[in-house]
Amino acid sequence: MKEKNGLYIHIPYCEHKCFYCDFSSYTGREDTVHAYIDACLKESEKYEGVPIDTIYIGGGTPSFIDEKEILRLLKGIGDIFDVDPFSEVSIECNPNSVDPDKLNCYRDAGINRLSIGLQTTDDEMLKRIGRIHSFSDFERAVDASVRAGFSNISADLMYALPWQTVLDVRKDVERILNFPLKHISAYELRLERGTPLYGQPQPDDDTDREMFDVILEGLRTAGFERYEISNFALPGYWSKHNYKYWELCGYVGIGAAAHSFMEGKRYANTANLDEYIKKNLGGGSAMVYCEDSDRTEEEIMLSLRTTKGLNMSHVGLESTNGFIIKMVDNGLAVTRDGYLILTDRGMDIHNSIVVALLEELGI
Amino acid sequence: MADKAHVRNFCIIAHIDHGKSTLADRLIEQTETISYRDMEDRILDSMDLERERGITIKSQAVSMKYRKDGVDYTYNLIDTPGHVDFNYEVSRALKACEGAILVVDATQGVEAQTLANVYLALDNDLEILPVINKIDLASARPDEVAKEIEDVIGLDCSYAPRISAKEGIGIRDVLDAVAEYLPPPKGEEDEPLKALIFDSYYDNYKGAVSYVRIMDGTVKPGDNILFMATGKEYQVVETGIFTPAFQPISELRAGDVGYITASIKTVADTRVGDTITSAENPAQEPLPGYKKVLPVVFCGIYPADGSDYEALKDALEKLQLNDASLSYEPETSVALGFGYRCGFLGLLHMDIIEQRLEREFDLDIVTTAPSVSYRVNLTNGESFLVENPASMPDASVIESMEEPVAKVDIITPQDYVGSVMEICQDRRGVFQTMEYIEGSRVMIHYHIPLNEIIFDFFDSLKSRTRGYASMDYEIIGYEKSDLVKLDMLLNGEMCDALSLIVHKDRAYSRGRTMAEKLKDVIPRQMFEIPIQAAIGGKIIARETVKALRKDVLAKCYGGDITRKKKLLEKQKEGKKRMRQIGTVAVPSEAFMSILKLDS
C-alpha cells in the first residue's frame, strides 16, 4: 500500500515575536487572517483528492488567531484532500492563548493532538527570551485541554538558553513530568544571526550535553522513549506527522514559507504574507523554490535522526565498512538487521557523522 | 659619459633606521635626477614590501648629475640593505663601488650593524665618508656621536657633514664631500671588457637584465658578449643607466654603472657575481666573484593548493635570479605534499621571501618551522648536513651531531646588560667579552647556537631592552652538541612536518609545549585524538583532544530541510580546507599556527 502524505499548514501570526525567532511570523497583521485562510484554501485546491493521514497546523502561533478560522480551514481541507478518518491532526498552541471555548472548537474541528510551547518552567527565563506566557499559563492550558477531552498532548522544551544552568534544566524536567503529557520535544536553542538574542552567552558544548543528559535521563526514567534526536514519547505516541519528514514520505505544505516534498521534488512558498495572499487569490502560484531532492544524501541525513536508523542497503553502505566499524567500536552507533542506528553519543554529533558517511560514499 | 675622473661610484651604509633611504631620496632630489613631481618617498625602494616595512631589501642603483666648481660629475649611487640578514647584498653592492657614505644617527650613535657594515666596506677597500644624520632632533648629540665614530671605528670625523636628511639640511655638503673625499673609478677603456654583474632582474619584455659595473673596456648594443662563469654568449640589445628607471644610452665605459640586456630568457645565465666580457676579445681572467654565501636558516615551503607546485617552482626560480642567497630544492612531506626546502640568510630574509611569494606571485603557501642545518656524524665515519629534521637518520647510527654557532655582537645601554646576558644564557650562549663604548653603552660578545637565535631571539632582545639594543651575528662554525630529534604523533602516526631537532635539555619542555598547542588548535573530532611528543620512540609528553561532544541540529521546522542541507554543505567545504595528517583533520590555519610556533 502506498504511504499517505502529510499536510502542513503554516499560520504566520503571533501576538509577540520571541527574541530568538527567525521563522516566518507577523505581529499586528490580524486584519489579513481571513484573506490568508482563503488563500490557503485556494492553494489547497491544487492538491484536490491527494490522500493524507496527518495534518499539522504550525506557526507562528496558530492558537493566536480566531478559532473559527481554524474550523473553516480544516473544513475546507476536508472537502479538498482525501483525508483519512483516522488522521493525526495537530495544532501548535501558546499556553496563554487557549481557553475552554477555543479548545472545544478545536476538538469539534477534528483536532486530536495539541503541541504546547512551554519552552521552560522558569518565568524569569521566559521573559528574557521574549515569551509572553508564564508557567501557570501552561498549567491552566494543560488542565483545560484535558477537560476539553484531549489526551494526546505534547509540550516543547528548550535548553541551552542564555544564562540557563544545568540545575535550571533539572527543575524544568522535574516539573514537566508532573503533567499528563504523551510527547515531549526538547530542542536546543540555536541563536541565529539577526535575532535579538544573537550573541548572548550560551553553555559550552560540554555543559550543553550535560543539560541534554539531564533531560534524557529524566524523561527515560518516566517511561518516555527517545525516538528522534529531539523527540520523546510514551509508547504509541510518536508524532506521525513529523516522522514523515524523517522517513522521506511525501508532505504538502500550505501557507506562507511552507515547504513541500512531493514525488521526489522539494518546494517552498514565499515567506512574504502579502505576496502569498495576493498570488493565491489572484489565481497564481506563491511557490518560490523547487528542486529535485537528493535522495541518498537526504536519507542519510534524515533517517539517522531516528532510532529506526538508516537502511544501509538503500545508500550502498555495508556494516563491514571501516568507518562504520570504528563508529560501532567507539560507541557512536550500532548495526541491527541491516540498519545503522546512532546511539545517544552518536546523535550528539549527528552532523559530523552524516558528513563523514557522505565522504565514505564519495558524495 | 663624463670623464672617468668625474665619476663617483658609491653606496650608503648604515644601521637600520639611521636614515639611509631618506638621504638617498634627498640626493636624488637635490641633483634633480627626478623632477619634484615624480618624487615619492623612498624612491629607491621599489618593492611595496620595502616601503611598507621601511627597510631596503634589494640593491638599487641610480645615476645622478652634479655640478661642483664648474665641473659636471656623474654620481652612481647603489642603495644597499642595512639588515644583518642582507650582508650578502651589501657586499655585492660594495664590489661595484669605490666609496661609501656611512650614515650614523646623531641620537643613536654607532650600532651593531654600523660596525658590521663598516667592516664589510673596509674589506672591500672602500673609502668611507661619515655623515651624521638627524641633527634636527632635540635629542641629537652630534659631537658625542662624532667622537664615538672616531673612537669605535677610527674614522676621522672632522670633515663629516652634519645633516638632517628628513629636513633637507646639509645635503649639498654631502654632495660636495662625495666629489672631494671619495675616489674616482680606476679601469682602462682600451682593455678587454670586464663587467661585474652585481644584480639582475627579470623583466617580462627585456628578459634578464644584468646590473653591471664596468671595470675595464666598453660595451654597446650589437656587441657579442660572453658570460665567463656560464660560458653563454649573447648579443647586446640595450645598454643604459638608471635614472632610476632604465634609460638607454649608446655605450657603457670603464667606471660606469648601468645595465645590459641581451634577450636572455634563461634567468640562470645571468648569475650575480659573474663577469661579462667580449666574445671576440675576451679578458684573460674573470673578476674575483662573490663568496658563495651559505644559507643558514631553512624551512619547507609548500603550495597550499597542490596544483600550484609548478607556479611555486617558477616563482622561486625568478626570485633566485636577483637573490642568489636564496636556495631551494624539492622535498615531499607526508602531511604537506610536494614542496621545496628553502635556505635563507636569516629569519627576516625568510619572512621577506614568503611575503614576496604571496604578494608578487599571488601564491598561497604553507611554511614549516624554521630550522638550521646540522652536521650528522655517523658511527660508520660518514658525515653530512641535515637541513630537514624529517631526514635525520635513526639515533642508533648517529655517533655525534654538530650545530652552527654564531658570534653575536650586541650593543646595549649599560642598564640592560643584565637582561641581555640573561637572554643569551637562556639560549645556551657562551659569554666571550664585553667592552664599554662611549659613556654608558656596552658591546657584549657571545657565542650562541644559531637554532636558538632563529626563534624569537631578536624580538625578546628588543622587548627586554625597550628597543635600545642592536645586534649583529655571524656564523663562526659548527660545534658538537647534544641534539635529539623530537617527533610529534597524532593518533599514533608521526607528522613529519612537525618534527624538530632540539637540544636534549630543551626537548622535554619543547615537546610539552608543542603537544599543548596542538591540543588547542586541533578541533575536536568524532573520535578522541591522542597527541604525543616522542624522542626516538620514547614518549615524553601526551595530550588528548577529546572527542567532539556536540554537532547536531535540533530540528527541521515544518519540513524545511534546506537549512540543514546548507549547514552540511558548509561542513563539507570546511573539511576540504583541512589538512589530513593520517586520520586527523587539521585546519590549514591551525597547521600554520603550529608551524609558526615560537620557543
Boltz contact constraints between the chains, C-beta under 6 A:
constraints:
  - contact:
      token1: [A, 8]
      token2: [B, 558]
      max_distance: 6.0
  - contact:
      token1: [A, 8]
      token2: [B, 559]
      max_distance: 6.0
  - contact:
      token1: [A, 58]
      token2: [B, 558]
      max_distance: 6.0
  - contact:
      token1: [A, 187]
      token2: [B, 554]
      max_distance: 6.0
  - contact:
      token1: [A, 187]
      token2: [B, 555]
      max_distance: 6.0
  - contact:
      token1: [A, 188]
      token2: [B, 554]
      max_distance: 6.0
  - contact:
      token1: [A, 205]
      token2: [B, 549]
      max_distance: 6.0
  - contact:
      token1: [A, 205]
      token2: [B, 550]
      max_distance: 6.0
  - contact:
      token1: [A, 206]
      token2: [B, 549]
      max_distance: 6.0
  - contact:
      token1: [A, 208]
      token2: [B, 550]
      max_distance: 6.0
  - contact:
      token1: [A, 209]
      token2: [B, 549]
      max_distance: 6.0
  - contact:
      token1: [A, 209]
      token2: [B, 550]
      max_distance: 6.0
  - contact:
      token1: [A, 230]
      token2: [B, 554]
      max_distance: 6.0
  - contact:
      token1: [A, 230]
      token2: [B, 555]
      max_distance: 6.0
  - contact:
      token1: [A, 245]
      token2: [B, 559]
      max_distance: 6.0
  - contact:
      token1: [A, 251]
      token2: [B, 559]
      max_distance: 6.0
  - contact:
      token1: [A, 259]
      token2: [B, 559]
      max_distance: 6.0
  - contact:
      token1: [A, 259]
      token2: [B, 560]
      max_distance: 6.0
  - contact:
      token1: [A, 330]
      token2: [B, 527]
      max_distance: 6.0
  - contact:
      token1: [A, 348]
      token2: [B, 550]
      max_distance: 6.0
  - contact:
      token1: [A, 349]
      token2: [B, 548]
      max_distance: 6.0
  - contact:
      token1: [A, 349]
      token2: [B, 551]
      max_distance: 6.0
  - contact:
      token1: [A, 350]
      token2: [B, 552]
      max_distance: 6.0
  - contact:
      token1: [A, 351]
      token2: [B, 551]
      max_distance: 6.0
  - contact:
      token1: [A, 351]
      token2: [B, 552]
      max_distance: 6.0
  - contact:
      token1: [A, 352]
      token2: [B, 526]
      max_distance: 6.0
  - contact:
      token1: [A, 352]
      token2: [B, 548]
      max_distance: 6.0
  - contact:
      token1: [A, 352]
      token2: [B, 551]
      max_distance: 6.0
  - contact:
      token1: [A, 355]
      token2: [B, 571]
      max_distance: 6.0
  - contact:
      token1: [A, 355]
      token2: [B, 572]
      max_distance: 6.0
